[in-house]
Amino acid sequence: MEDVLIVGAGPCGLAAAIACKRAGLNPVNIEKGSLVHSIYRYPTYMIFHSTPELLEIGGIPFTTPNEKPTRQEALQYYRLVAAREQLRIRSYETVTSTVKTDAGFLVETVDRLGEKRTYETQNLIIATGYFDNPNRLNVPGEDLPKVSSFYKEAHPYAGLRVAIVGGNNSAVDASMELERAGAEVTVIYRRSVISERVKAWTRPVFESLVNKGRIRMMYNSTVEAITERTIRVRTGEETVELENDYVFTLIGYRPDRSLLQSLGVQIDPETGSPEHHPETMETNVPGLYIAGVIAAGHRANAIFIENGRLHGDAIARHITSRLGR
């Protein structure tokens, strides 16, 4: 029987494990990908918006010579933390089912080689994030191989016609990087101006590239269909067909709440947030907790590493108080 089982080994899942371990518990993290897999999937040369101290977990300093850390520095930092804290992490192991029992929870998994495992745990923490569940356009051709919701780097697209759907930071950053690499870039966005969340130091650079004609910007536009060689866009009162080689749909992500719902967690129909106590992060199912962005509901941008990392402390305090420690 495990004290605590944590589904997810992103920064918030690791922070929860550290808090539980320091409280005298013996947590184990189950992670279907690599350690901090969501950060691994970020663009290769991405720079965080946050300063390093806001990404720290377990009180372990995140040192960098830069004002804002890079993706590579973050990966190195979280590897160091996991090793230093000697966390038990089961990477490339996927939860296939969970059942509430009288003693706690029964969790079944399968690893990358197909081996099945069963865990029993008194306390279960869901810290699965949301980066694996991109929002969809729901248009014909969206599942073609040339379409992706994950942008890595620009080099493979030099000299090619690339369409980016979206108008937030990820779309703006990708469009500028692709333009620098020599791609012919078109940005398609359903609103009349780029998102107000776009970084203040990025916005003027992007707008300058648009004004100079180096990036084609299509405001008030939506994608109607994608084919092997084109993308059809509705813009204003007309529909245009653009020659196209690749499409990036960078329109955000959503949490997967199916695991929580299967255990009886109630989801607020208006906010999309799982029912939970904000001071303990325990859901309406006793012994079942949430940590990180999964608690945010529809407003995924309300919880980041800098505030989601604090959930683990609240959870550890509640578990130990229940145990009388």
N, C-alpha and C positions, 0 to 999 in steps of 0.2 A: 504494500500500500504506500503510495507516494503522499508526502505532505501536501505538495502543490505541483500541479501540472500546468504549464503555460503553453498555449498554442500560439506560436509566433516567436521569432527571435530577431525582430527589428529593434531599434533603439528603445522603444517603450517596453517591449517584452523583456529585453535584457535588464532594463532599469528595475522592472518588477522582480526579476530573478535575484538581482543584487539585494534589493530591499528585503525580500523574503529570507535570503540566506543570512543576512546580517541580523535578522530577527530570530535566528535559531532554527529556521526551517530548512528543508533540503529540496529545493525546487528542481524541476527538469523542464527544459524548453523543447517542444516539438516544432520543427521548422521544415516546411515542404521544399524550400529552396536552400540557398546558401545563407550564412550568417548575414544579417542586415541586407537581405536580398533586394528589398525595394531600392536601397541606395546603390547597390551594385547595378541595377537596371537604369539608373539615371544616366543622362548623357555623359560621355567619357570625360569631357572637359568642363563639366558643370561646376559653378561656384555657388555655394550656399548664400542665401540672403541673410542668415543669422550669423552672429559673431560666435566664435568657438565656445565661449563660456555657456552659451544657451543650448549647446548641443551636448554638454557634458552629462555623464550619468555616473552615479555612485560616488560623486565628489572627486573623481579622478580628473586632473587637469587635461584639457585638450590644447596642446601647444602647437602653434603655427606661426611662421614669420609674417603671414598675411593677415589683413584685417578680416577677411572672410575666408573660411577654409574651403578647400576643393573637395570634390567627390573622393579623389584618391586618398587625401589626408583623412577624411571621415572613415573610409574603409579600414585604413590602418589603425585609427584610434579605436574603433569598436572591436577589432580583432585583439588589440592589446588589452582592452578592458576585459573581454571575455576570458582571455588566457590568465590575466592577473587575478581575476576573481574565481578562477577554476570552476566556471559554470558548466553544468551538465547540459549540453546542447546536442540534440539528435537532428542533424541536418539531413536534408533530402528524404524526409519521412513525412508522409501525408496522413492526416486524420481522416479516416473513412467513416466512422460513426461514433456517436457519444450517447450514453444512456444514463439517466439519473437513477441511482440506487439508494437503498436505505443507508449505506455507508458513505455515499458520496457520488462518484461518477465512474463509469466504465468507459474507457476510451480505446478504440481500436484504430490501428495505423497500418500502413504498408510502406516499406522503404523502396529505394530506387531499384533494388534487385527483386522486388516482389515479395520479400519476406514480411509476413504479418506479425504484428505484436499487439498485446493487450496490456493496458495499464489500468490500475485502480488508483483513484486519488480522492482525498477528502475535499480538496479545494481545486477548482478549475478556473483559470484566468484566460480569457480570450483576448489576444493582442495581435490580431491578424492584419491590421492596417487596411489599405484599400487599393494599393498600386497595381495589384494583379487583376483588377476588374475595371477596365476602361469603359467609359461611356461610348455608346454606339450611335452612328448616324442613322441606321436602319434604312439604308438605300440599296438598290441593286448594285452588285459589284464590290460591296464593302469587304467581302471575304477573299478577294483576289490576293495572290501572293505579293503584289506590288503595294498593297495597303498595309500600314502598320500604325499602331497606337503608341509605339515606343521608338523614340529617336535616340540614336547613340552618337554618331559623329558624321561629319559632312563629306569626308574624302570619297566614299564610294559613289557619290552623286555628282561629281564634277562633270560639267558639260551636259547634264541631263535636265529635263523639265520636271520640277518638283512642285507639287501643290501641298500647302499646309492648311489644314482646317483648324481654326481657333484664333483667339486674340488675347490670350493670357501670356504669362511670362515664358512658359515652355514653348509656345508657338513663336513668339517674338525672338527669343534667343536662338531657336533652331533656324529661323528664316535668315537671320544675320550671319550665322555661321555657314550656312549653305551658300549664301551669296558670296561670301569671302572665298569659298572653295571653288567658285566658278559655276555653280548651278544656276539655272534659270528658275527663279522662285516666284510663285504666286501664293498669296495668303488670302484665304477665303474666311470671312467672319460675318456672323449674322447680325451684329450690331453696327451702329453708325460710327463708333470710335473704338479704339483698342481699350482693353479693360483698364479700369482705374488702379488695378493691383499691379500693373506692369511697373517694374522698378524705375524710380525717378531718374536714375543715371542711364537707363537703357532707352527710355521713351524718345528723347530727342535724336539719338543716333538712328533708331529705327525709322522715325518720321523723316529724317533727312534722306535716308536711302529710298524711301517711298517717293519723296518729292523729286528726287533726281532720276527716278525711273529705274533704279537698280533692283527694286523689289516691286512687283505688281501687287497692289492692295485692292481687294474687292470687298467693300463694306456692304452691309445690308444684303448679304448674299448667302445662299444655302446650296449644298450639293444635292443634286437630284439623282445622279447615277454615275457609276464609274465603270469604264471598260478597260480592256488591256492597253489601249493606246490613247484614251481620252478621259476627260472628266467633264460632266455636264453640270453647269452651275446656273441656278436661278438668281438673277441680280436685278432688283427693281421689277420692272414689268417685262423683262426679256429673259430668254434662256440662251446661254452661250455654250458652245462645245470647244473645250481647250485641248490641244495636243498635250499628252502627259505621259511621263514615264513612271513616277512614283508619287504616292500620296501618304502624308502623315496626318492622322486624325488626332490632334492634340487638344481634346475637348474635355479633359478631366476624367476622374475616376469615381467609383462608388464603393462603399463597403459591402462585403458579402455577409449578410446577417442570417444566412440559412442555418448555420450551426447553432446560433443562439435561439432561433425560432424552434428548431427541432427539440430543444430542451425546455421549451415553454416560456421563454423570455418574451414579454409583451413589448411590441414596437409602437411608439406613438405615431399614429397615422399622419399627423400634421408635420411633425419635426423629423420623423424617421429615426429618432433616437431610441435605443433600447432602454426600457425602464431600469433605472438604477438610482442608488442613493449617492449624491455627489460627494459626500464626505467619506464614503467607504468604497465606492465603485462596485458595491454588491448589487446584482440585479434582483428582480422579484423572485428568482430561484435561489434559495439559500445555498451558500457555498460557491456560487457561480459569479465571477467578477469580469469586468471589462476594463481594458487599459488601452490608451492611445486613441487614434482617430475613429475607431469603431464606435466610440461613445458620442460622436458628433452628430450623427444622423445625416440629414441632407446637407448640412453646412460643414462639409469636410474641411474647409479652410479655417474652421474655428479652433481646431486642435492640431498642433504641430509637435515636433520633438520637444520644443522648449516647455510646453505645458503638459503634454502627454507623459513625459518622463516622471512627473510627480505623482502619477496615479499609483505607481508601485508602492510608494511609502504609505499611502492611505490604505491600500489593500493589506499590506503586511501588518500594519497596526491593528486592523480589524480582525484578521485571522488569529493573531497572537492573543488578542483580548478575549476572543471566543474560547481559546484553548486555556485561558487563565495564566498566560505566561507574562 
